[in-house]
């Protein structure tokens, strides 16, 4: 369990452990030196509409030690997308807010058919949920999951600071909402890293299952019997 004062809005309900916790202006993430990518990224989804345009300024995150840092060259010619964890379209109130989602610390290698289809569908559904007038805040944590009972592929050249990037087998996303009456609701998704035409509800799992697969404790500041029940249930998906 990683203890951190609740000095930022998105960390109100806790953050999991990581080798390095990075605080950006509008979201936080926990970085893994072993995987050379984030273990998790945590945000409050911002649905404010503005005229900010996506500029795709992908760039290395120089707060990470060089030997563990990803670079654009790792993705070049790999056939994998630079897949956002904190979605660019979730952070569009200001230019700098949107720009910082393109730090490579917020990126995992994703199959294009996954990144541009089902993962995008889930991102859009979460924004629709966050746009509900009755919901005051929508917290989202997501990240990659590796299955070491299977071969782990990687991209990147050993000539590039010796860095290679393992390809995740799964991705998770856990959503926690607080409505205008202070009621908390939780949904969690576990998706194999491939495209699927299945409805999003097919990927709903108990939050406790995501914790077991990922090795992370999610929303750890929420305790008690009621929260334990919430983590072990699978809620019906919202209308989207």
C-alpha positions, 0 to 999 in steps of 0.5 A, a space after each residue: 500500500 502506497 501512502 500519499 497525502 490527498 493533496 490532489 483531487 485525483 488521489 482522493 481515494 488513493 493510489 497504488 504502489 509504483 517504482 516512480 509516481 509522477 504528478 502531472 498538472 491534471 493527472 498522476 501515474 505510477 511508472 514501472 521501471 521493469 515494464 518501461 511503461 506506466 503500471 497505472 494512470 489516474 485521472 478525473 475525466 474532464 468533459 468541458 468542451 473547448 476549442 483545443 486541438 490535438 497536436 500529437 506532441 509525443 515526447 519522452 518523459 525526462 523525469 524518468 531515469 534514462 535506462 528506463 525511459 521510453 522514446 519515440 524511436 521505440 515505436 518507429 516501424 514497430 506496427 504498434 500504436 502509441 496508446 494513451 492511458 489517460 485519453 487525450 480527449 479526456 483532458 481538453 480544457 487547455 492546450 497544456 492539459 491536452 499536451 501532457 497526455 502525450 508524454 510517453 510515460 502515459 503511453 503503452 504499445 497497443 495493437 492499432 485494431 485495439 487502440 482505435 476501436 474497442 479501447 476508443 469505444 470504452 473511452 467514449 463511453 466513460 466520457 458519456 458517463 462523466 457527462 451525466 448531470 447527476 455525477 459530480 466527479 468521475 475517477 478513472 484508473 487504467 493500465 496494462 496487465 502482463 500474463 507471464 504464463 504466455 510469451 511476452 513480445 517487445 518492441 524497441 531497439 537495444 541500441 536505444 539506451 538498452 530499452 525494450 517495451 514489453 507488449 501487454 496481454 491485457 488492459 484494465 480500466 476501473 471507474 469510480 463515480 460520485 453523484 450529487 448525493 455522495 453515492 459511490 459506484 464502481 465499474 471495472 473492465 478487463 480487456 484482452 489486447 486485441 480488437 473485439 466487436 463484443 459489447 463493452 458489458 462483456 468485459 465487465 469484471 469485479 474490481 477485486 478481479 482486476 486487483 488480482 490480475 494486476 497486483 494493484 490495490 485500487 481505491 485503497 482509501 475506501 474501506 469497510 464492508 460496503 466498499 468490499 461488496 462494491 469491489 466484488 460486484 459487477 454493476 450493469 453498464 450505464 447507458 452510453 
